[in-house]
Amino acid sequence: MKTHSKIGLRKAFEIIGKNGIEYHINKNKDIKVGKYIITPSFILKNVISYLGCFRKQKCYYSFLLIRSGLSIMAVFKWNKLIDYRIIKRYTVRKTQGKSQDKHLKKKGKSRLGSRIRLRELKLFIGETKEMIRDFIKVYGLCFVFVGIPKNRIEVIKDINLSFIKIPFHFNRPSIKELKRIVKNLYYSSVNFNS
């Protein structure tokens, strides 16, 4: 008789631990451990790739979300939020909702508001890089799940870390939104014969 249930990251590691370190990943990316077949969540799939590092960093994993002028980075242990930091800067044109550096390609380089937003954008990028480096120092991270628009890739370019893209669209970065993302990516399903 086959039974099916949803399990979290900790439970998946308990199953893998109890049944020995030996596990096999089949064509469908399912993990076969003894009599269990685990269909891994997005987080579990990626954590297994960095398993040694994940154990060394005491089971911490991190998320970095960036949207125009707003970035949030948070560290989780299993599915509990441990630490987070939010950075917000004035980089968006108020009535148009478009970032100032995108607007510059067309017009509006010399106005005071434009110069203020460009200066804020440089500060925003610098502070975000510093925030990432601080989290790496404190928690010893070796990979981060990220949600970053294409025009903000320079934020993570020169940081020596593995970045894993979040596989779906998310709303404006906030703690509530971050918890929703983790909830969607955290749970795996397991089948076992009883």
N, C-alpha and C positions, 0 to 999 in steps of 0.2 A: 504494500500500500504506500503510495507516494503522498507526502504531506508538503505543503507550501506555506512559507511565512516570510514576513519582512524582518530583517535584522539590521542593527546598526553596526558601525565600524568596530566597536569594542567586541561585540558578540562574534563577528566574523573572525577577528584575530584569536578569540578564545577557541573557536572551532578549529582553526588552522593550528593553534598551539597544542590542543589536546590530541589531535590526530597526527602529531609529528610535523616537522618542518616541510615534509615532502608534499607537494601539491602539483597538479598538472593543469595547464590552461589549454582548453580545446579550441577548435576553429571559431566557435561562437564567442570566444573570450570568457567562457564560464570557467570557474575554478573548481576542480574536482579534488576534494579532500576526504579520503576514506569513503564513507557512504554518503557524504554530503556533496551536493552540487550547488555552488554559490554563483548566482548571477550578480556580478559586482556592480555597485553604484559607481558613479563617475569618480568620486573621491577614492574609493577602495581601489579601482583600476589604476589610478595614478599613484597612490601610496605604495602599491606593490612594486611599481617601477623604482621607487626610492626607499625600499623597505629598510635597508641598513641605516640610512640617514634618518628615516622617520623614527626608528627606535632610539637612535643616538640623541635626537632632539626631543626625547621624552613624549612622543606622540602628539606634538604640536603641529598644526597646519594653519596656514594663513590665507586670507583673502584681501585683495586690493581692488577697489572699485573707483574708477575715475570718470567723471562727467565734467562738462565745462565749469571750471572754477570750484569744483567740489571733489575731494578725494577722501576715502575712508579706508583704513587698513585695520584688520582685526585678526587676533590670534585665537584659535579654538583648541581645546583639548577634548578629544572625542567630539561630542556635540555641544559642549559648554563653552560659552564666550568667556575668555580669560582676560583679554586686554584689547582696547581699541583706541584709535585716535582719528579725529576728523580735522581736515584742513579746508577752509572755505576762503575764497578770494573773489574780488570783483573783477571778472574778466569778460562778462557777457554784456552785449549791448542790450539795454533795458527793453526797448520796444520791439526789437527784432528777435531776441533770443538767440542770436548768433555770436559765436566767439569773435573777439576783436581781430585775432590773427587771420581768421577766414575772411573777414570784411576787408582787411588791408589789401588783398589781391585786387580789389576793384577800386576803392577810393578811401578817403578819410584818414590820411596819415598825420596831418599836422594839427588837428584839434586837441585841446587839453584833455578832454575825456578819453580820446584815443590813446594819448601818451600814458595816462593814468592806468588804463586797462592793460596796456602792453607791459608796463612796469609791474603791475600786479601779477600778470601771467608769468614773468620771469621769476618773481618771488614764489609763486605757486609751484612751479616746476622744481625750484631749488628746495623748498620746504618738503615737498613730497619725496624727493630723493633722500633727503636727510631722515625723514620718517622711516623709509624702508630700511636704510642702513642701521638706524637705532633698533628696529625690531629684529634685524639679523643678529646684531650684537647681543641683545638681551635673550632671545629665544634660540639662537643658533639655527635658524631656518636654512633649508637648502632648496626648497621649492615654494612657490606661491601661486595660488589660483588667482587669475586676473580678469578683470573686465575693463578694457581700455579702448577708447576710440582710436582709429588709425592715426589721426593727427597728434596724438599724445604719446606715441611710442618712444619718443626721445626721453621720457621720464624714466623708463626702465632700461634704456639701451646700454649704458656703461656699468650696470650693476651685475656682479658675478653671482648669478642665481638662476635657477630654472623657473621659467614662467609657464603656467598651464592655463590656456584660455578657457573661460567659463563657456559652456556650449549653448547658451541661450541668451536672449535679450533680457535686460533687467531695467527697472525703473530708476528714478533718481536715487543715488546712493544714500542710504540711511541705515541705522541699526536694524530697524524693522525689515527693510528690504534684504539686508545681509542675512538675517535669520531665516527669511523665506528661501533664499538661495541655498543656504546650508541644508535646510530641511529637504529641499528637492534633490540635492546631490548626495545626501548622506546615507540613505537606507538602501541595502542590498536585499535581494530575495534569495531564499535558500530552499532547495528541494532535498528531501531525504527519504530513504526507504525505512519504514518502521516494521 
